Amino acid sequence: MKRSVLLGLCITASMMASTSFAADKPDDLCEVNIQTINNMKGQLSTKPELSQKAEATVTRANDLKAKGQIDNCVAETSQLISDLQKADGTKN
């Protein structure tokens, strides 16, 4: 019986920890996407229209993040990353 109580406590603790860990995920994803776009900017020097689009999207994403609209930030940045990968030929 002691083992099942201990096991139950361990399972409960791990479930609570995973829930709190997952709560910060979208904000982190927004920041990771912004950093990915910033890293890709160096490859866009030959394509000024994409470079301008990337700059505008990063500005909008930072504004959305500051307003707490993390889902919109993730959507904006994910779409741009997909577009940049398609233009670069690294994504089919």
C-alpha positions in Angstrom: 0.0 0.0 0.0 2.9 2.4 0.8 4.2 1.8 -2.7 1.0 2.7 -4.4 0.6 5.9 -2.4 4.2 6.8 -3.2 3.6 6.0 -6.9 0.4 8.1 -6.9 2.3 11.0 -5.4 5.0 10.7 -8.0 2.5 10.6 -10.9 0.6 13.6 -9.5 3.8 15.6 -9.1 5.0 14.8 -12.6 1.6 15.7 -14.1 1.5 19.1 -12.3 5.1 19.8 -13.3 4.4 19.0 -17.0 1.3 21.3 -17.0 3.2 24.3 -15.6 6.1 23.6 -18.0 3.7 23.5 -21.0 2.1 26.8 -20.0 5.2 28.8 -21.1 5.5 27.0 -24.4 3.8 29.5 -26.8 5.8 32.5 -25.5 9.0 30.5 -25.9 7.9 29.5 -29.4 7.2 33.1 -30.3 10.7 34.1 -29.2 12.3 31.1 -30.9 10.5 32.0 -34.2 11.7 35.6 -33.9 15.2 34.5 -33.3 15.0 32.0 -36.3 13.9 34.9 -38.5 16.7 37.1 -37.3 19.1 34.3 -38.1 17.7 33.9 -41.6 18.0 37.6 -42.4 21.7 37.2 -43.3 20.7 34.9 -46.1 18.1 37.4 -47.5 20.6 40.0 -48.6 20.1 39.0 -52.2 16.3 39.2 -51.9 15.4 42.7 -50.6 11.6 42.2 -50.7 11.9 39.2 -48.4 14.3 41.1 -46.2 11.8 43.9 -45.8 8.9 41.4 -45.2 11.0 39.7 -42.5 11.8 43.0 -40.8 8.1 44.1 -40.8 7.1 40.7 -39.4 9.6 40.8 -36.6 8.4 44.3 -35.7 4.8 43.1 -35.7 5.6 40.0 -33.8 7.4 41.9 -31.1 4.4 44.3 -30.8 2.0 41.3 -30.5 4.2 39.7 -27.9 4.3 42.9 -25.9 0.5 43.0 -26.0 0.3 39.5 -24.8 -1.1 38.1 -28.1 1.3 35.2 -28.2 -0.9 33.0 -30.5 -0.9 35.7 -33.1 2.8 36.2 -32.7 3.4 32.5 -33.3 1.1 32.5 -36.3 2.8 35.5 -37.9 6.3 34.2 -37.4 5.5 30.6 -38.3 4.0 31.7 -41.6 7.0 33.9 -42.5 9.4 31.1 -41.6 7.5 28.8 -43.9 7.5 31.4 -46.7 11.2 32.0 -46.3 12.0 28.3 -46.4 9.9 27.9 -49.6 11.7 30.8 -51.2 15.1 29.4 -50.2 14.2 25.9 -51.4 14.8 24.3 -48.0 11.2 23.3 -47.6 9.0 21.6 -50.2 
